[in-house]
Amino acid sequence: MSLQSKKSFASLDYTRCDPSRCDPVEGLCAAVPACSHKLIKQLDGPFTSPVIFQDMCMGCWDCIEACPLDAISATHIGS
């Protein structure tokens, strides 16, 4: 059995994330619709920080590019 030695995924800095600054009217996170894999969701509704399903992240980084607050970054673990 071969184990993956390195994994990269998107992670969210909750201290920087504020959907009301992305969309003051509707409170929608700009990164949610940017994720073509649908792995970022605002589970608790508008004006709440999204959740990134990191274990399924494909590493396309579209969410990083879409976030106007630089609250999403790439995290690399492993060797």
Secondary structure per residue as TSV (DSSP state, phi and psi in degrees):
chain	resnum	aa	ss	phi	psi
A	1	M	-	360.0	133.8
A	2	S	-	-105.3	128.6
A	3	L	-	-99.3	144.2
A	4	Q	-	-70.2	126.6
A	5	S	S	-86.4	-19.7
A	6	K	E	-142.2	140.9
A	7	K	E	-136.6	135.7
A	8	S	E	-121.2	140.7
A	9	F	E	-154.0	162.0
A	10	A	E	-82.3	140.3
A	11	S	E	-133.0	152.5
A	12	L	E	-109.4	131.9
A	13	D	-	-93.4	102.7
A	14	Y	T	-67.6	-16.5
A	15	T	T	-76.5	-21.5
A	16	R	T	-99.9	-24.0
A	17	C	-	-73.8	128.7
A	18	D	-	-154.4	89.9
A	19	P	H	-55.9	-22.6
A	20	S	H	-70.1	-20.1
A	21	R	H	-85.7	-26.5
A	22	C	H	-72.5	-44.2
A	23	D	-	-145.1	89.1
A	24	P	T	-61.1	-24.6
A	25	V	T	-84.6	-48.3
A	26	E	T	-106.9	-12.5
A	27	G	-	68.5	30.9
A	28	L	-	-97.4	135.8
A	29	C	-	-71.7	130.7
A	30	A	T	-67.9	-24.6
A	31	A	H	-78.5	-23.7
A	32	V	H	-59.9	-54.5
A	33	P	H	-71.5	-17.2
A	34	A	H	-74.1	-22.6
A	35	C	-	-79.3	103.6
A	36	S	T	-69.2	-15.9
A	37	H	T	-92.0	-3.3
A	38	K	-	59.9	42.4
A	39	L	-	-105.6	7.1
A	40	I	E	-122.7	126.5
A	41	K	E	-139.1	144.8
A	42	Q	-	-93.7	83.7
A	43	L	T	-63.5	-33.8
A	44	D	T	-94.5	10.0
A	45	G	-	98.5	-177.8
A	46	P	T	-57.2	153.9
A	47	F	T	68.0	10.9
A	48	T	S	-114.5	151.1
A	49	S	-	-66.0	143.8
A	50	P	-	-77.7	171.1
A	51	V	E	-117.2	134.8
A	52	I	E	-104.4	124.6
A	53	F	-	-80.8	83.3
A	54	Q	G	-62.4	-34.1
A	55	D	G	-66.6	-18.1
A	56	M	G	-110.4	0.5
A	57	C	-	-56.7	132.1
A	58	M	-	-91.5	-8.0
A	59	G	-	73.3	30.6
A	60	C	-	-81.7	-21.8
A	61	W	-	66.7	16.7
A	62	D	H	-62.0	-34.6
A	63	C	H	-66.3	-37.0
A	64	I	H	-64.1	-44.2
A	65	E	H	-65.9	-32.6
A	66	A	H	-81.7	-21.4
A	67	C	-	-77.5	113.3
A	68	P	T	-74.7	-12.1
A	69	L	T	-100.6	2.3
A	70	D	-	53.7	38.5
A	71	A	-	-90.1	-9.5
A	72	I	E	-114.2	135.0
A	73	S	E	-140.3	165.3
A	74	A	E	-85.5	134.2
A	75	T	E	-117.0	134.0
A	76	H	E	-120.3	130.8
A	77	I	E	-127.4	158.2
A	78	G	E	94.7	-174.2
A	79	S	-	-107.1	360.0
